[in-house]
Amino acid sequence: MIKRIEVIITVGIIALLLMICFIAVAMSDKEGPVITIDDKVSVTYMEGQDESTLLQGVKAHDKRDGDVTSSLVVESTIIKDNVIKVRYAAKDKSNNVTVAKEYREIPYTPATGSIVAEQQAAQDTAQAGQDVQNPEQTQGQEILQADAQISDDVNIEETTMAEETQASVIDRAASDATGIPAIRLAQSEVTINAGEAFEPLSMVAETYDASGDVSRRIQVYGEYNRKKAGDYQLTYYVTNPMGVQSQPAILTLHVR
């Protein structure tokens, strides 16, 4: 009789513990916060400005914790022409993280004297020259471009090997000595099938700066269409909190 009572008590305790575990799991917070962007808030961003500028008009709300806007961070950025595309992330008190599915597009202005501003100015000058050139100039330009292409084809293997050697490791000592941040790509070329997903930031293998982690300050320039066959060039930079920009890292994207 005593043994039977002990068994009943043991089974009851086990059932109670299982019920407590079930309730705890059911009540646990598994959902991350919801990120919303107020389209009525007008934002423009100039290179070198504080990251908080990119967070204007963005809020995060969690069902259990309420307003968690203070947890918002810029998860990644992509710069194309005069637009910076920003993707946000936020977390609640249970450390559930939400990463926005879409990028927010914000008007972007390169800082005067920066590499990007100089590149844009050079492109504008080249375009203006093309608009006014005559047929003879066009023919001459085509000949020069053909000669350049032949030269590129001859040296492409040597160039690729040199780029891979230069990008093999980040020279941290040199970065510390010069105060210039550094960025390294996992590879200099990548090939995808048309329509296949491609995340530019996934190609970054390493960033470094003496001031600390600068992985959230990566900037990507260049246009590509993953649904259209072709060869596209993307240029990567990383900027430290003082606004100093790294040397460029080039990625060639082949869409087949």
Helices and strands as residue ranges (DSSP letters): H 2-27, E 34-37, E 45-46, G 51-55, E 58-62, E 66-67, G 69-71, E 73-80, E 83-91, E 97-99, E 104-109, H 115-132, H 135-166, H 172-178, E 182-185, E 189-192, G 200-203, E 204-208, G 215-217, E 218-221, E 230-238, E 249-255
